[in-house]
């Protein structure tokens, strides 16, 4: 069986964090639309920006992408993926093969105010919790229903679960105007 060239590997994006990150939301690996746009959660049917917007009380889907990231950082929310690179046909997590994990422990060591890690979906949780255990990282973990359109539970059910993230954030004003 021939192996695919390295160019066939899908790679994650750099983490969106800063020294004030209090909550780190981890997905699995960007899907095809996100990779094409070089943006986290770019697929229009992915509910991530709606869900996080509900958590922090900001209209994230209506904002330009870079502004969304600024708003997340202002509220102490960070983003990254548990898979650094992998082979995957399409966008489904079930198709992730031969993955290399992200250095979650290394990133977390740079976040002095981090209070919790949240996993966006089951694949992110499975891979990420294993990485945290191997890295001897001991933080509260929040397991979230996937924001992906492939996970077809009602939005209201997803929203109710995601609102638990408020417990890990100071839900007053953002730390800087955006």
N, C-alpha and C positions, 0 to 999 in steps of 0.2 A: 504494500500500500504506500503510495508516494506521500511525502509530507508536504504540507503547504509552506510556501515561503514565509519569512518573518513578516512581510508586508500584509499577509492575510490576518495578522493578529489585530484584534480590537483592543484599544488601550483606553484607560480611564483618563479623566481630566485632572488637573491639579486640584488639591483641596481648596475649598473656599472657607477660610478660617482666619482668625487673628487672635491676638493675645487675650481678647475679651470673650472668646467663644465659651459659652456655658453648656450648650447642647450641640452634639454632633449627630447629624442625620446621615446614615450610611445606606446607600443603595447597593445594587450588585455591580452592574457594568452598563454604561450608556447604551441605549438602543440605537438602531440605524439612523433614525431621524435626528436624534441628539448628536450622534457622531458627525453627521453631515453638516449640522448647524454649529457644531462646536459649543453646544449649550446643554447644561443639565436640564433634563425633563422637557425637551423641545417638542415632543410629539403632542399635537393639539388635544388628543384625547386622554393624555396622562393627566391625572388630577392633582399632581404634586403641588403646583403653584396655588391652586384653589385651596387645598387642604392646609398648607402652611400659612396662607393668607388668613384663613379662619382662625388658626392658632394665635397669630400675632395681631389680628384685627387690622390688616392692611390689604388693599386691593391689588395683590401682586400680579395677577394675570393681566391687568391693564397697563402695567409698567414696562418700560424697555428692560431687556434682559440684564444689562449691567446695573441698572437701578434696583432691580429685584435682589441682586447679590448684595448691593450696598445696604438695602433694607434688612436683609437677613443678618448681615454682620452687625448692624446697629442694634438688633434685638438679641445678639449673642448666639445666633444660630449658625452652625457650620455645615458644610456639605462635603461628602466625598463618596467613594465607592470602595467596596471590600475587595473587588477584583482589579488588580493592576493591569493585567492583560490576559487575553484568552482567545481561543478560536471559538467562533460562534456563527452559525448560519442564521440570518435573520436577527430578531430582537428578543426572542423568548429566553428567559433564564434557564429553562430546561435544556436549551441547546448549548450552554456554556461547556466548553471542553478544554482540557489541558490548561487550566487557569493558574496564574501566579497571583498570590494574594498581595494586597497593598500592605505597607508597613504601618498598620494601625497603632501598634504600641509606640513606634517612633513618633508618629504624628501626635498622639495623645500626650506624650512626654513634653511636647512643646506648648501645651494648652493649660496654663496654670489655673484657670478658673473653671475648667470643664467639670460639670456636675453629673452628666449622664450621656449615654450613647443610645440612639434610637436606630432601629433597623427597619427600613422600608421594604417589607416583604419577607417571605420565608427563605428564599435563597440567600439574601443578604444576611439574614439572622444566622442561618446555618454556617455559612463560611466565616462571617464576622465573629460570632461567639467562639468558634474554634480558635481563630487568630488571637482574640483577646485572652483566652485561657493560656495559649502557648506563650504569649508575651507577658504573662503574669499581671494583666491589667484587671484591676478590681474597681469597677464603677457600676452604678445602677444601669440596667438595660431596659429599654422600652421596645416591645415587639409591636410593630404596626402592620395593619393590613396594607398590602401593596397599593400604591397609587396608580399602578399600571391599568390600562383598559382591559388587559387580559385577565385581571382579577375582578370578576364581575359582581361583587356584592354592591348593594346600593351605596350611593355617595353619602347619604346620611349616616349609615353604619360606619363607613370609613371615617367621616368627620368626627363622630362621637369618640372613636378610639384615638384619633390624632389629637383631639383637644386635651388629652392627658399630658401632652407635652408642655402645656402651660405650667404644670407643677415645677418644671425645671428652669423656668425663665422668670426674670423679674418683669412682670407684665405692666410696668408703668411706661413712661415715655422711653423711646429709644435713646441710647446713650449719646447720639449725635444726630443732628438734623440731616435728613437725606433728601 
